[in-house]
Every structure is written in structure tokens, then in C-alpha cells.
Amino acid sequence: MDQHAVLSPLARKPRLTFWQLWNMSFGFFGIQFGFALQNANTSRIFSTLGAQPDDLALFWLAAPVTGLLVQPIIGYLSDNSWHPTWGRRRPFFFAGAVAASIALVLMPNSPVLWMAVAVLWLMDAAINVSMEPFRAFVGDKLDPAQQTAGYAMQTFFIGCGAVIASLLPTIFSDGFGVSNVPVNGMIPDTVRFSFYVGGAVFFLAVLWTVLTARETPPADLAVFRAQRQRNRSFGGAVRGIFGGLLQMPKTMLQLALVQFFTWIALFAMWIYTGTSIADTVFGSSDPQSPAYQAAGNWVGVMFGVYNGVSALAAFILPVLARWTSRKAVHAVCLVIGGASLASLFFITTKTMLLVPMVGVGIAWASILTMPYAILAGALPPARMGYFMGLFNIFVVIPQILSSLLLGWMTTHAFGGHSVKTLVLGGACMAIAGGLTLFVTDRADPAA
């Protein structure tokens, strides 16, 4: 008997309209609003509070470690949850949004470095509580034929949220005259106000999805409740969470290697773009200087560009995938992104920094869409949340290794020139593109 049929608790999935896809994905606008503020400003906050460049990667360790711990557990719990009103995934959307909004307000008000690092742990854990069930939500609600479109809609909102969030410090300084200079070693007002807006947007966007999207109940509630009771015991939970490591589909293992090299590249970019362009383009390595803070704002603009491109590309990539294949599109996008990231080494003017962000944006759109669309077709529906959470291990392990090693490499192998770390990231992304060609996609006729 087919394992997928045995495990699936869901009724047949109807084809959803554009606006139903919109509503179920809108929460990602807020989630990425929070992530974008984190990605573009965390190194800046740490540096302003006194962190040394060599230590930045280590302080960022909070983000991947919380993802490693939180996502498989939340996936397992949401798989085994059902409430007549709230459904399966939406309680986790809401709880994560409340905690993340609080953390976004606390982060730029950290008076000392250790508090900022601690709040990063809280913020990343909370964002992961909201985010992981959103990935499983697509598998729950959509037919395989619509899953690529579902993840593409998420990518669109991720891009839109990240564009606005990344540009907020510049909007506050250039549009409203808000101070962009640290006073007495504290975080500039532009960053503080941006995080306040982020907290409100995160909560309201997720709330929209909670209130407008509906979930289909298990086909047989009695069977589901019996399975849930067994899985709720401590031994059953431990076996469910860790036993899945030995049950991963072949496609998931193949994508794991792709993700490994991809996320080394992304983590290098998020950590070191600010210090790199502050040094090579803005001519400053002093976090208290106006030039360094101006570089921080410009990183927001750069990240806004790549996220804006990803929002547009999200609707083009599924069309290209239908003409060719999902893995071919993903491979090409990663190679383009890798070459673009590495090209920052050669750029010395401010406006030219925006050009490679177009290529990074194309890669980012594919990273957020294609691996999850390929993976969803290979997973048992009843354990969609758990395996999507487990898949996150292959996102966080490279980030943990990067946190432990990139600082040392930047100092000792690259002579303190963080722009060379970006070149290393570009090479890793290109390698990931090559490895994608060896992935088995069940939707590919050639597979």
C-alpha cells in the first residue's frame, strides 16, 4: 500500500483562487519584514555596541542554532495539532508573531552588546515559530500542481516585505530627517524606528493570514486523535522527532547538499556586506563614524534591490520551470547569484554596488521557491510540517559552521579583508548550482 495514502490525514485538495493564495501567504510579508531588518542591521547594531569584526560571525550563531532546535520541534507539534477554530498551523503563526514583535522592539534598545545577542536568540526563535508552519501550510492546502505557485506567492511577499524593511533606515534619515548617528554609543534613531515599524507590520501581516485563511480538518478525526495521543507521549515525541533522520527521502538528502553550499554564501553576505563596503567603498572601519553608518544605510538599499528583484522573479521562475525543469532553473539562478556576489570584490563605487544585487535577487527568488517545491512532492503529507522543519537543519548547519569559521578565515586567511569572504560565498553558491543538477525531482518527466 502506498505510504503517502496511509499517512495523509487530509481530504482531497481543491484548486485555490489567486486571492486565496494571497491570503494564505500574506503573513510572510510580515515575517520577512522582521528577517530583513535582522539581516541588514544586526551586524551594524553589534558593531555600534562594540563588537569587533572578528567576532561578528560568532555572535550571529544565535540565528542558526535557534532554527536548528525550533523548526523540527514546531513542525512535529503542528503536525500533531488540531483545533476546530484555529486549525493546525495558525496557532503557531500567531504565537510566533506576538513573541517576534516584542523582540523587534527590544533589539534596537539594547544598551549593551550581550543584551543584543540575547535578544537575537529570542527574535530568531520567535520568527522560526511563525515561519516553519508557513512552509508546511502550502503542502497542506495545495495540490502538487499548485505548490510551485504557492511557494512563488510566498517568495513575492518575502521580497516585498524585505524591500520596504531594508530601506526603512534610509527612508527615515533621507525622507524624514531622523538622526542616523549613534549618540553615546547607542543605536541610531533610524534603526530604532525601523524596528518599531517592523514589530507592528510583523504582527498585523501574520494576523491577516490567521483571520482569512482556513485549514482543512483531517479526513478522519477519530484516527487523527488516536495518532496524536500516541505521538504526544515523551517517548513517541522523541522517536518522531529524531527517528525521521533515518527516513528522509532521497530527494531531501540531495537537496541537503545544495542547501549546505547555498547558505554558506547567504550567511557570508548577510554578515560581511556591511563591513566590506564600509571599508572598500565608504573608506571607514570605525562603527561610530558617519561614513560607517552611511554604509549601513546603503547595505539596506542593496538588500532592498535584491529582495525587490526576487519579488518580481517569483512570478517568472515558475513559468521557466514549466518550460524546462525546476532543478535546471534553480541551477542557473544559483550560478548567476554566485557570480554576482563574488563581483563585489571589484566594485569601488556606491551606485555600482546595486548591479550585482540584481543577480543575487534572481538567486534568492529561486532559493525561496524551488527547493521547497521540489521537496514538497517527495514528502508524506501527514508529516509535511515535521520534514519541512527537519529540512531546515540543512539551512542552519552551514550557518553554524560559518559562524564558527568565517571570522577566523576573514582574519587569518584573508588578512581582515571581509570582501574576500564575499568572494568565498559566491564560489559556494556556484557550487550549489552545479550540485542541483543531480537532484531527483519527482515532477520532472526525466526523473
C-alpha positions as CSV (number, residue, x, y, z in Angstrom):
1,M,0.0,0.0,0.0
2,D,1.2,3.5,-0.8
3,Q,2.8,5.1,2.3
4,H,1.5,8.6,1.2
5,A,-2.0,7.3,1.2
6,V,-1.7,5.7,4.6
7,L,-0.2,8.8,6.2
8,S,-2.3,11.5,4.6
9,P,-5.0,12.8,7.0
10,L,-6.3,15.4,4.6
11,A,-9.2,15.4,2.3
12,R,-8.8,16.0,-1.4
13,K,-7.4,19.4,-2.0
14,P,-9.4,21.9,-4.2
15,R,-7.7,24.3,-6.5
16,L,-7.4,27.7,-4.8
17,T,-8.0,31.0,-6.4
18,F,-5.4,33.8,-6.7
19,W,-6.8,35.6,-3.6
20,Q,-6.9,32.5,-1.5
21,L,-3.2,32.0,-2.3
22,W,-2.7,35.7,-1.5
23,N,-4.4,35.5,1.9
24,M,-2.6,32.3,3.0
25,S,0.8,33.7,2.0
26,F,0.4,37.3,3.2
27,G,1.8,36.6,6.7
28,F,5.2,36.0,5.0
29,F,5.2,39.8,4.3
30,G,5.5,40.4,8.0
31,I,7.8,37.5,8.7
32,Q,10.3,38.7,6.1
33,F,9.9,42.3,7.3
34,G,11.4,41.1,10.5
35,F,14.1,38.9,8.9
36,A,15.1,41.7,6.6
37,L,15.6,44.1,9.5
38,Q,17.6,41.5,11.2
39,N,19.8,40.6,8.2
40,A,20.5,44.2,7.2
41,N,21.1,45.7,10.7
42,T,22.2,43.1,13.2
43,S,26.0,43.4,12.4
44,R,25.5,47.2,12.4
45,I,23.9,47.0,15.9
46,F,26.6,44.7,17.2
47,S,29.4,46.8,15.8
48,T,27.8,50.0,17.2
49,L,27.7,48.4,20.7
50,G,31.4,47.5,20.5
51,A,31.7,44.1,18.7
52,Q,34.9,43.5,16.8
53,P,34.7,42.4,13.2
54,D,36.4,39.1,14.0
55,D,33.5,38.3,16.4
56,L,30.5,39.2,14.3
57,A,30.1,35.7,12.8
58,L,30.2,34.1,16.3
59,F,27.6,36.5,17.6
60,W,25.4,35.6,14.7
61,L,25.5,32.0,15.9
62,A,22.2,32.6,17.7
63,A,20.2,32.6,14.5
64,P,21.1,29.1,13.1
65,V,21.2,27.4,16.5
66,T,17.6,28.5,17.3
67,G,16.5,27.4,13.9
68,L,18.1,24.0,14.4
69,L,16.3,23.5,17.7
70,V,13.0,25.2,17.0
71,Q,11.9,24.2,13.5
72,P,11.8,20.4,13.7
73,I,10.0,20.6,17.1
74,I,7.5,23.1,15.8
75,G,7.0,21.1,12.7
76,Y,6.3,18.0,14.7
77,L,4.0,19.8,17.1
78,S,2.0,21.4,14.4
79,D,1.6,18.1,12.5
80,N,0.0,16.7,15.7
81,S,-2.2,19.6,16.5
82,W,-5.8,20.4,15.5
83,H,-8.2,22.9,16.9
84,P,-11.8,23.3,15.5
85,T,-11.4,27.1,15.2
86,W,-7.6,27.7,14.9
87,G,-6.7,24.7,12.8
88,R,-3.3,23.1,12.7
89,R,-0.7,25.7,11.7
90,R,-2.3,29.0,12.6
91,P,-1.8,28.8,16.4
92,F,1.9,28.7,15.7
93,F,1.7,31.6,13.2
94,F,0.1,33.7,15.9
95,A,2.2,32.8,18.9
96,G,5.4,33.4,16.9
97,A,4.2,36.7,15.7
98,V,3.5,38.0,19.2
99,A,6.9,37.0,20.5
100,A,8.8,38.3,17.4
101,S,7.1,41.7,17.6
102,I,8.2,42.1,21.2
103,A,11.8,41.1,20.3
104,L,11.8,43.6,17.4
105,V,11.0,46.4,19.8
106,L,13.7,45.2,22.3
107,M,16.5,44.7,19.8
108,P,17.5,48.3,19.0
109,N,17.0,49.4,22.6
110,S,19.8,47.0,23.8
111,P,22.1,49.1,26.0
112,V,25.0,46.6,25.9
113,L,26.3,44.0,23.4
114,W,25.4,40.9,25.5
115,M,21.7,42.0,25.6
116,A,21.6,42.5,21.8
117,V,23.0,39.0,21.4
118,A,20.4,37.6,23.8
119,V,17.5,39.4,22.1
120,L,18.7,38.0,18.7
121,W,18.2,34.5,20.2
122,L,14.6,35.4,21.2
123,M,13.8,37.1,17.9
124,D,15.1,34.3,15.7
125,A,13.4,31.6,17.7
126,A,10.1,33.6,17.5
127,I,10.4,34.2,13.8
128,N,11.1,30.5,13.3
129,V,7.9,29.5,15.2
130,S,5.9,31.6,12.8
131,M,7.8,30.7,9.6
132,E,8.2,26.9,9.7
133,P,4.4,26.2,9.7
134,F,4.0,28.5,6.7
135,R,6.2,26.2,4.6
136,A,4.1,23.2,5.6
137,F,0.9,25.2,5.0
138,V,1.5,25.1,1.2
139,G,1.8,21.3,1.3
140,D,-1.3,21.1,3.5
141,K,-3.6,23.2,1.3
142,L,-2.3,22.9,-2.3
143,D,-2.4,20.1,-4.9
144,P,1.1,19.3,-6.2
145,A,0.2,21.2,-9.4
146,Q,-0.2,24.4,-7.4
147,Q,2.6,24.0,-4.9
148,T,5.2,25.8,-7.0
149,A,2.7,28.7,-7.4
150,G,2.1,28.7,-3.7
151,Y,5.8,28.9,-2.8
152,A,6.2,31.6,-5.5
153,M,3.5,33.7,-3.8
154,Q,5.4,33.4,-0.5
155,T,8.5,34.5,-2.3
156,F,6.7,37.5,-3.7
157,F,5.6,38.6,-0.2
158,I,9.1,37.8,1.1
159,G,10.6,40.2,-1.5
160,C,8.0,42.9,-0.9
161,G,8.4,42.9,2.9
162,A,12.2,42.8,2.7
163,V,12.4,45.7,0.2
164,I,10.5,48.0,2.5
165,A,12.2,46.8,5.7
166,S,15.7,47.1,4.2
167,L,15.0,50.7,3.0
168,L,13.4,51.9,6.2
169,P,16.6,53.4,7.8
170,T,17.3,55.3,4.6
171,I,13.7,56.5,4.4
172,F,13.8,57.7,8.0
173,S,17.1,59.6,7.5
174,D,16.7,61.0,4.0
175,G,12.9,61.4,3.9
176,F,12.1,62.5,7.5
177,G,15.4,63.9,8.7
178,V,15.8,61.3,11.5
179,S,19.3,61.1,13.1
180,N,21.4,58.3,11.6
181,V,24.4,58.9,14.0
182,P,24.9,56.9,17.2
183,V,24.8,59.1,20.4
184,N,26.8,58.0,23.4
185,G,27.4,54.6,21.7
186,M,23.7,53.8,21.3
187,I,21.8,52.6,18.3
188,P,20.8,55.4,15.8
189,D,17.2,56.6,15.8
190,T,16.8,55.5,12.2
191,V,17.4,51.9,13.2
192,R,15.2,52.1,16.3
193,F,12.2,53.5,14.5
194,S,12.6,50.9,11.7
195,F,12.4,48.1,14.2
196,Y,9.3,49.6,15.8
197,V,7.6,49.7,12.5
198,G,8.8,46.1,11.9
199,G,7.2,44.8,15.1
200,A,3.8,46.3,14.1
201,V,4.0,45.0,10.5
202,F,5.0,41.5,11.5
203,F,2.1,41.1,13.9
204,L,-0.6,42.6,11.6
205,A,0.5,40.7,8.5
206,V,0.5,37.3,10.3
207,L,-2.8,38.2,11.9
208,W,-4.3,38.8,8.4
209,T,-3.5,35.2,7.4
210,V,-4.7,33.8,10.7
211,L,-8.1,35.5,10.2
212,T,-8.6,35.0,6.4
213,A,-7.1,31.5,5.7
214,R,-8.9,28.4,6.6
215,E,-7.5,24.9,7.2
216,T,-9.0,21.6,6.1
217,P,-9.6,19.2,9.0
218,P,-8.2,15.7,9.0
219,A,-10.4,13.3,6.9
220,D,-10.9,11.0,9.9
221,L,-10.7,12.9,13.2
222,A,-11.0,9.8,15.3
223,V,-8.0,8.2,13.7
224,F,-6.1,11.5,13.8
225,R,-6.8,12.0,17.5
226,A,-5.7,8.4,18.3
227,Q,-2.4,9.0,16.4
228,R,-1.9,12.4,18.2
229,Q,-2.4,10.8,21.6
230,R,0.3,8.2,20.8
231,N,2.6,10.9,19.5
232,R,2.2,13.1,22.5
233,S,3.9,10.7,24.9
234,F,7.5,11.7,25.6
235,G,8.9,8.5,24.0
236,G,6.7,8.9,21.0
237,A,7.8,12.5,20.5
238,V,11.4,11.7,20.8
239,R,11.1,8.9,18.3
240,G,9.0,11.1,16.0
241,I,11.5,14.0,16.1
242,F,14.8,12.1,15.8
243,G,13.6,9.0,14.0
244,G,12.8,11.0,10.9
245,L,16.5,11.5,10.4
246,L,16.7,7.9,9.2
247,Q,13.5,8.2,7.0
248,M,14.4,11.2,4.8
249,P,13.5,10.8,1.2
250,K,16.3,10.6,-1.4
251,T,15.3,14.0,-2.9
252,M,15.7,15.6,0.6
253,L,19.2,14.2,1.0
254,Q,20.2,15.5,-2.4
255,L,18.8,18.9,-1.7
256,A,20.6,19.0,1.6
257,L,23.9,19.2,-0.1
258,V,22.6,22.0,-2.4
259,Q,21.4,23.9,0.7
260,F,24.7,23.5,2.5
261,F,26.7,25.5,0.0
262,T,23.9,27.9,-0.7
263,W,23.5,29.0,2.9
264,I,27.2,29.4,3.5
265,A,27.1,32.0,0.7
266,L,24.0,33.8,2.1
267,F,25.3,33.9,5.7
268,A,28.6,35.3,4.4
269,M,26.7,38.0,2.6
270,W,24.5,38.9,5.5
271,I,27.3,39.1,8.0
272,Y,30.0,40.8,5.9
273,T,28.5,43.1,3.3
274,G,28.3,46.0,5.7
275,T,31.9,45.9,7.0
276,S,33.1,45.1,3.4
277,I,31.6,48.1,1.6
278,A,32.2,50.4,4.6
279,D,35.9,49.6,4.1
280,T,36.2,49.3,0.3
281,V,33.7,51.9,-0.8
282,F,32.9,54.3,2.1
283,G,36.5,54.3,3.4
284,S,35.7,53.7,7.1
285,S,36.2,50.8,9.6
286,D,35.0,52.9,12.6
287,P,31.4,52.0,13.6
288,Q,31.0,55.3,15.4
289,S,31.8,57.3,12.2
290,P,29.1,58.9,9.9
291,A,30.7,57.1,6.9
292,Y,30.3,53.7,8.5
293,Q,26.7,54.4,9.4
294,A,26.0,55.7,5.9
295,A,27.4,52.4,4.6
296,G,24.9,50.6,6.9
297,N,22.1,52.5,5.3
298,W,23.4,51.7,1.8
299,V,23.5,48.0,2.7
300,G,19.8,48.4,3.3
301,V,19.4,49.8,-0.2
302,M,21.4,47.0,-1.7
303,F,19.4,44.4,0.2
304,G,16.2,46.2,-0.9
305,V,17.3,45.8,-4.5
306,Y,17.9,42.1,-4.3
307,N,14.6,41.5,-2.5
308,G,12.7,43.6,-5.0
309,V,14.1,41.6,-7.8
310,S,13.2,38.4,-6.1
311,A,9.6,39.6,-5.7
312,L,9.4,40.2,-9.5
313,A,11.2,37.0,-10.4
314,A,8.9,34.9,-8.2
315,F,6.3,35.0,-10.9
316,I,8.7,34.4,-13.8
317,L,10.6,31.4,-12.4
318,P,7.5,29.0,-12.2
319,V,6.9,29.8,-15.9
320,L,10.5,29.0,-16.8
321,A,10.3,25.8,-14.7
322,R,7.3,24.6,-16.7
323,W,9.3,25.2,-19.9
324,T,12.4,23.4,-18.7
325,S,12.5,21.9,-15.2
326,R,12.7,23.2,-11.6
327,K,16.2,22.0,-11.0
328,A,17.5,23.5,-14.2
329,V,16.1,26.9,-13.3
330,H,17.5,26.6,-9.8
331,A,20.9,25.6,-11.0
332,V,21.2,28.6,-13.4
333,C,19.9,31.0,-10.8
334,L,22.4,29.9,-8.2
335,V,25.3,30.3,-10.7
336,I,24.1,33.8,-11.5
337,G,23.9,34.7,-7.8
338,G,27.3,33.3,-7.0
339,A,29.0,35.2,-9.8
340,S,27.1,38.4,-8.7
341,L,28.2,38.1,-5.1
342,A,31.8,37.5,-6.0
343,S,31.8,40.5,-8.3
344,L,31.6,42.8,-5.2
345,F,35.3,42.4,-4.9
346,F,35.9,44.5,-8.0
347,I,33.5,47.4,-7.2
348,T,34.6,50.6,-5.7
349,T,31.7,53.0,-6.4
350,K,28.5,53.2,-4.5
351,T,25.9,53.0,-7.3
352,M,27.6,50.1,-9.0
353,L,27.1,48.0,-5.9
354,L,23.4,47.8,-6.9
355,V,24.2,45.9,-10.2
356,P,25.2,42.6,-8.7
357,M,22.3,42.7,-6.3
358,V,20.1,42.0,-9.4
359,G,21.8,38.7,-9.8
360,V,21.6,37.9,-6.1
361,G,17.9,38.7,-6.2
362,I,17.3,36.2,-9.0
363,A,19.1,33.5,-6.9
364,W,17.2,34.5,-3.8
365,A,13.9,34.1,-5.6
366,S,14.8,30.6,-6.6
367,I,16.2,29.7,-3.2
368,L,12.9,30.6,-1.6
369,T,10.8,28.7,-4.1
370,M,12.4,25.8,-6.0
371,P,13.9,23.6,-3.2
372,Y,10.6,23.7,-1.3
373,A,8.5,23.0,-4.3
374,I,10.8,20.0,-5.3
375,L,10.8,18.7,-1.7
376,A,7.0,19.0,-1.1
377,G,6.3,16.5,-3.8
378,A,8.6,13.9,-2.2
379,L,7.2,14.1,1.4
380,P,4.4,12.2,3.1
381,P,1.5,14.7,3.6
382,A,0.9,13.7,7.2
383,R,4.4,14.6,8.2
384,M,4.8,17.7,6.0
385,G,5.4,20.1,8.9
386,Y,8.0,17.8,10.5
387,F,10.0,17.2,7.4
388,M,9.9,20.8,6.3
389,G,11.2,21.6,9.8
390,L,13.9,18.9,9.5
391,F,14.9,20.3,6.1
392,N,15.9,23.4,8.0
393,I,18.8,21.5,9.5
394,F,20.5,21.8,6.2
395,V,20.0,25.5,6.2
396,V,21.3,26.0,9.8
397,I,24.3,23.6,9.8
398,P,26.2,25.6,7.2
399,Q,25.3,28.8,9.1
400,I,26.7,27.3,12.3
401,L,29.9,26.3,10.6
402,S,30.1,29.8,9.0
403,S,29.6,31.4,12.4
404,L,32.5,29.3,13.8
405,L,34.9,29.5,10.9
406,L,34.2,32.7,8.8
407,G,35.6,35.1,11.4
408,W,38.8,33.1,11.6
409,M,39.1,32.8,7.9
410,T,38.5,36.5,7.4
411,T,41.2,37.4,9.9
412,H,43.9,34.8,9.2
413,A,43.3,33.7,5.6
414,F,42.1,36.9,4.1
415,G,44.1,39.4,6.1
416,G,41.0,41.1,7.6
417,H,39.6,41.9,4.1
418,S,35.9,40.8,4.5
419,V,35.3,41.4,0.8
420,K,37.3,38.3,0.1
421,T,34.8,36.4,2.4
422,L,32.1,37.5,0.0
423,V,34.1,36.0,-2.9
424,L,34.2,32.7,-1.0
425,G,30.4,32.9,-0.6
426,G,30.0,33.5,-4.3
427,A,32.0,30.4,-5.1
428,C,30.0,28.3,-2.7
429,M,26.7,29.4,-4.3
430,A,28.0,28.5,-7.8
431,I,29.0,25.0,-6.4
432,A,25.4,24.7,-5.1
433,G,24.2,25.4,-8.6
434,G,26.2,22.6,-10.1
435,L,25.0,20.1,-7.4
436,T,21.4,21.0,-8.2
437,L,21.7,19.1,-11.5
438,F,22.0,15.8,-9.6
439,V,18.7,16.3,-7.6
440,T,15.8,13.9,-8.4
441,D,12.6,15.9,-8.9
442,R,9.6,13.6,-8.9
443,A,7.7,16.1,-11.1
444,D,10.4,16.0,-13.7
445,P,9.4,13.6,-16.6
446,A,13.0,12.7,-17.0
447,A,13.3,11.6,-13.4
